[in-house]
């Protein structure tokens, strides 16, 4: 499918809209885009965020990897329309780590970064997500469409075939297909909430919404405000977290609805559960925005970074397990907000009603089934070029081993709908995701058959887990994970070029000794 030329008065976003994007960066600026070495897990981040939950605690997730990206000026051409001196930087945490040695990496374009008068069709920022962990390159756009279908404000999407020019290094190098994602910013908030004001937060690496004391400063490093907010707004956040974590049942039930839009949250959790999306609020505790609407004075949740929706995040279960994710406990470990709300009959009924609605109205051949077919058809030619370009650069293609497709999107739709219906009818209980690495997660089935590595991922996961578990205590800490992957990467780099191609990765995995 050729890239569609977008006229200025045409809608830029659309589920199957495909644009042509060409980025030109000066060589000196291109070299500045790589982030400086980040602080090590543990001590470095603890010093920066003294109130952050401790590594390994129930409240700690795995977001906020500490990358700091630099904006550089770039010429950005979209469907032939050029914007000179737009701001360009890399983006992502886990996705950046997975693509750090590749040319194709997720990008953020800030059109008015260096010139406040610049925009593209009124758009100030765009995200170009590489889909490094999604072989289909379809999950993110389709997942946002599900959220939108049930009334959850979510970013609009489109696609782009992206080429890169760095004089003397790349000449219109094809990077492949990217998902374009609308930025959650003032314009987005004005569209959905009639007001671009209000406290906007992007929590990182925490499960639930932990209470961190009465000083607003203690929340900044973890809740990551996108604007300063005023004293009253911070007080409402602190009171929300106090209610969730410290209030008795009677106080919680009586007052939670004064601080949280309960209907909106039921839709948000239902969509995440239906999509078995565990790389976010239900799992790691990141990849969402928390917004205090100045009109309602209540907090709402906005989805973000959905490339591992549709059960494609193997950290917390095998593909088969995630297809049958529990609707009564879809979250990893303890999530006090969800756990406490599920004890409230009215909210639980609202949540289950939303799941039934998703099953009946959205997870149907006429809606999501039709969308899957349309997106897959629109991306066929682009995916072929994407894979060819990656192969020519000896880079990972097809999503890589971490996010390789385990079941087709159509199969997910059919089997997940069946599981939701059976659980709603009381005929099944579903799979409760396990917490973190270890049995049922990284080492005990999270990379099960069809997951990490061909064929039968469990056979690969067990020795890999053993190689990473340095102290042999049956668990892999983040320090062990990072150090272990770095060591294995060096050991497997047969040609000593600082990169692993698919052959080196496959041969390296095969060299792992069996776990005893």
N, C-alpha and C positions, 0 to 999 in steps of 0.2 A: 504494500500500500504506500504510494508516494506521500511525502509530507504535504499537508494541505497548506495552501497559502492563506494566511489569516488577514483579512482586510481590517482596517481600523475599527469599523463599526460591527464586525462579527464578534460573537462571543469567543473569548480566548480559551476558556475552559470547556471541557466536554469529555465524557467517559472514553470515547474513542478518537478524540481529536489528536492529530499527530502533527507536530511542528518541526521545522528545520532550524536548528540553533548552531551558530558558529561562533566560537570564542577565540579571540586573539589576545595573547599576553606576551609582554616583553620578556626576554630571557631572564633578566635580573629580577623582575617581579615574580616570575614563575618560581624561581628558586626560593623566594621569601614565603611562599604559600605553605610549605611544610611547617608544622608546629614544632616548637622547641621541645626537647625531651620533657615528658611530664613527670611530676613527682611520683615516687613509688607508691604502690598501694599501702595503705595503713598510715604510717607516720606522717608522710607529706600531706595527705588529705586531712588527717586529724588536726594538724596544726592550722590548716586553712579554715577548718570548720570544726571548732572545738565541741559544738553541741551535736555534731552528727552522730547518729547511732553507731555503736561499735561494730566492727567487722564480725560477721557471724551471728549478730543478734537478730531477733525476729523482725525488727523494724528496718534492717539494712537490706537494700537491694543491690543492684550492680550497675546502676547508671553513673553518670558523671565521672568519666574516665580521666578528666583533668586536662583535656586537650585545649589549647588556646590557638585559634586560627587567626591569621593576619589577612585583612582585606588588601587587595592590590587593584590598581586600575586595569581595566580590560575593555576591549571593544567587543560588544555583544550584538550579534545579528540574529534576529528572529524573523523567519520567513522573509528574509531580504531587507528588513528594516533594521538599520544600524543605530546603536546607542554607543557613543564614544565615552570612554572614561567612566564606565559603570564599575561599582565595587564588586569584587569576586573573591571568594574564599572557599576552602573546603568546609565540610560540615559532618557531623555525626560523632558517635562514640564507638560502639561496637562495630558499626558499619565501616567507620574509618579504619579501625584496627584490621578488619578483614581485607581492606583494599589498600592498605598503606604502601604496599610495594607495587601497586598497579598504576597505570596511567588513568584508567577510568575510576574516578572517585566522586562521591556526592559533592554537589556544589551549591552554594548560596549566592544569588545575585542580588545586590543592593543597588538599585539604579541611581538613587540620589545620594550615595555614600560620599562622593567627592563633589557633587554638584546638586544642590537642593532643588534645582528646577527640573531635573531629569526624572522621567518615569516612562513606563511602556504601557500604553492604553490605560493610563491612570493607575497602573500597578507599581508599587514602590519596591517590593521584594518578591523574589521567586525562589523556590527550592527545586533543585534538580537532583533527584535521588537515583543513585546508580543501580539499586536492586541487587547488590553484590551477594546477598543471602537469599535471593528469590529467583529461581531458575525460570519461573513463568513471567516475571516482570509485570504480573497482572494483579497480584494480591492487594497491593496498597490501594490502588484506585477502586477496585471492587469493594474492599472493606469500607472505605469512606462512603461509598454509595449505600451500603447497608445502614450505616449510622444515620445518614441523611434520610433514608427511607422511613426510619422510625422517629424522626423529629429531633435527632441530636445534631446540633450545629457542628459541622465538620468541614475542613478545607475542601475546596474544589480541586480537581485534578485535570491533567491532560498528559500527553506524551511528547517526547522530543527525540529526534535523531540528532545527536550532538557531534560536532567535529571541533578539533582543537588545532590552533596554529600557534607555535612558539618559534619565531624565526631562528633558523639554524638547528632546530631540534625536531619540530613537527611541522608538517605542511598539510593543513586540513586533514589531520589524523582522525579517522572515524573512531569515536569512543563507544558508540553503540546507542541503545535506547535507554532513556531516562524517564522516570515518572516526574512530571511537573506538579508540585504541590503548592497551593496557595499558602501564604504566610498568615499565621494567626497574629494580627496586629490591630492597630486602631481601626483601619478600614474594615477588617473582618468583624470586629466587635460592633461597629456601627451598623453593619448589615444585619447582624443577627440579634443585637440587643438594643438597637436604636440609640446607642451611646458608646462612643469610643473610650470613655473614661472608665474608671474602676480599676481595682487592683488585679493585675494579671500575673500569675505565678506559673512557673514550670518546675515542679518538684523533681528532684533527681535522686535516685537510689535509695528511696525509703518505702517501706511497705505500710500501707494505710496512711494516716495523717498523724504522726506522733506529736505529742505535746512537748514543747521544748522550753517551758518556763513562761514567765510573764514579760520578758524583755523582747521586743520585736527584733532587735539586732541579732538575737540568737537564732532567728528563723531564716535569715537572709541567705546564708551559705547553702542551706539544704532546700529551702522552698524556692529559691532563685527568682526573685521578682523581676519582671520585665519593665516595671516602672517604679517610681519611688513609693507611691501610695501615701495616704495620709494616716494620721494617728488613729482615727476612728476605724479605718479599713483594717489596719493591723490588729486592732483590738478585737474585731470580729473574727479574724483568722484565729487568734489566740483562744478566743472563747469557743470557737468550733472545735479546735483540737482538745480543749479541756473537757468539753461535753463528751466527746468520743472516748477519751482515755481515762477520765477521772470521775465523771458524774455517775451517780447510782442509776439504776434502771428507770425509776420513776422520773427523775429529772431529765435523763436522756430522751425518753419517749415524749415528754411534754414539750421540750424546747428545741430538739434537733431540727424540726421543720421551720423554725424561725431563722436558721442560719444556712440551711442546705435546701436547695430545690429538690424535694424528695421525688416528685414525678420525673423530673429530668434525670436524676441519678438512677432511677429504676430503668429507664430506657438505656442509659449509658452502660450499666452493668449487664443488662440483658443482651445488648449488641455484642459486648466483649465476650460474654459466655457463649453465645450462639456461634461466634466466629472462632471460638477456642483460641483467643488472642491473649497469650500469656507473656508477651514481651511488653508489658505495660503495667497498668494499675493492678491487675489481677496477679501479676507475677513479680517482676523485678522492682516495681514501684517507681517507674519513670514513664516517659513517652505519653504524657498528657499535660494539658494546661488546666489550671484551676483559676476560675474567674469570679470575682465578686461584682455582680451586677449592681450599679448604683441605683437602678430603678427599683429592683425587688429587694435589695439588701441581702440577697442570698447567693451562696456559692453554687456554681455549676462546673461540670467537667467537660472538657473539650478533647476529643481524641487526637493522637499524633503518632506518626511513625508506625504504620501498620503493615510493613512489608513482610512480617512474619505471622500475620493473621492466617486464618484457615488452617490452624493446627500445625504450623510450620516451625515452631520453636521447640526443639527437642530437649531442652534442658530439664523440663519437668514431666516428661513422659514420652513414650513411644508414639508413633503416628496413630496406631490403633487405639491406644489409650486416650489420646487427645480427641479423636473422633467421638469418643464416648464421655467427654468431660462432664463432670457432675454439674447440674444446674443449681443444686442446693449448697454446694461448696466448690465453686469454680475457681477460687483463688488459692494461692500457694500459702500454706501455713496459716498464721493468724492474720486476719485483716479486721480490726476491731469495728470499723465503720460498717462493713458488710455484715459481719457476724451479728452485730447488735441490731441492725435494721431487720435482719431476717427473723428476729424474735418478735417483731411488731407485725401482727396479722395483716393490717391494712397495707403496709409497704410490701410484705411478702406477696400478697395477692396481686398488687400492682405490678411487681416484678415478673411474676409468673404470667400475668396477662400479656405483658410485653413479649415474653418468650413465645407465647402462643401466637401472638400477632406476627412475630418474625417468621415462625414456622409456616403459618398459613399464607401470609401475604407477601413475604419477602423471599423466603427460601422455597420458591416455587419455580417450575420451568418457565413460567411466563415472565418472571421478574429477574431473579438472580441467575437462573439458568440461561435466559436470553442475554443478559449482560456478559456472562462468562463467554458464551459463543461469540458475541460481537467483539469483545476485547481480544480474544485469542486470534480471531481472523484479522483484526487490525494490526496485530503485532507480528504476524508470521514472517513477513519479509524483513522487518527490523531486527527480529531475534536472530535470523540467519546471518545478517550482516554483523550483529553484535558478537556472535560466537566466532565468526571468521576473523574479526578484528582482534579479539582476545587471543585466538590461536596464533595469529601472526606475530603477536608480541610475547607469546609464550606465557600468557597470563591465565588465571583461573577463569573459566567460563561456566555457564549453566548454573550459577548460584553457589558453586563450591560445595565442599562436603558438609559444611555446617547447615546451610539452608537448602540443600538439594530437595527438590520436590519428592515427597514420599507417596502421595496419592494425588491424582488429578483433581482439579478444582471441581469438576462435575461429580466425581466420586465423593469428594468431601461433602458437597451439597446434599447428595442423596443420603449418605450414611449419617451425617450430623442431624439432618431433619428427622430421620427415623429415631435417633437416640433422644433428641429433645421431646418428641411426641411420646415415646415410651416412658420417659421420666415424668412428664407432666401427668400422664395417666396413672402413675404409681406402679408401673410394671417393671421399672428398672431404677437403679440408684446412680449409675454413672461412676466415672473414675475421678477420685479426689487427687489432685496433683500433689506430688511430694515436694519437699522443700529443699532447694539448692542442689549442689552436687552430691553424689553418693547414690545409694541404692534407690532405684526408681528414677533417678535423675541422670546425671552425667555418666555414672559408671554402671548403673544397674538396669538399664532399659531405656533411658532417655534417648540414647542413640541406638535404638533398636533396629530391627530389620527394616530396610528402606530408609534409614536415617543416615548415620555417619558411615560413609564408605560403602563400597560394593564388595560382594553382596553380603547381606546379613550383618548389619552394623554392630550388633551386640558383640560379635567376635572381635571387632576392632576396638570398640569402646572399652572392653575389659582390660586389655594390655595397655591401652593409652592411659586409662585411669591409673593403672599401677605405676606407669612411668612418671605421672605427674604427682602422685601421692608420695612425696619425699619422706615424710615421717611415718608412712604406712599406718595411719590411724583410721583409714576407711573414709576419709573426707579430703576434698581438694580445696584449699583456701585460694583466695585470689592471688596472693603472693606466689603460691606454688604453681598456679595455672600460668601466670605470666612468665615466671622463671623457666618453667618446664617447656613451654612452647618455644621460648627463645632458644633454649639449648637444643631441642629437637630440630628446630629450623636450621641451626648451624650444622648439626650433625648430618642432616639430609641434603644439604646444599652441595651436591656432587661437583658442580662446576665452579663453586666458590665465587659466584657472581652476586651474592647477597639476595637472591630471589629463589623461590621454589616454583618450578612449573608442575603441571599435573603429574608428569612421569616421576619426578623426584618425590612428590608428596605420596604417590601411590607406593613407590618402592620403599619409602621410609616407613609408612604404616605397616607394610608387610614385614619389615625387619624387627618390629616390636616383639619382645619375648612374650610368650603366653603368661597370663597371670596365674600364679600358683595359689 
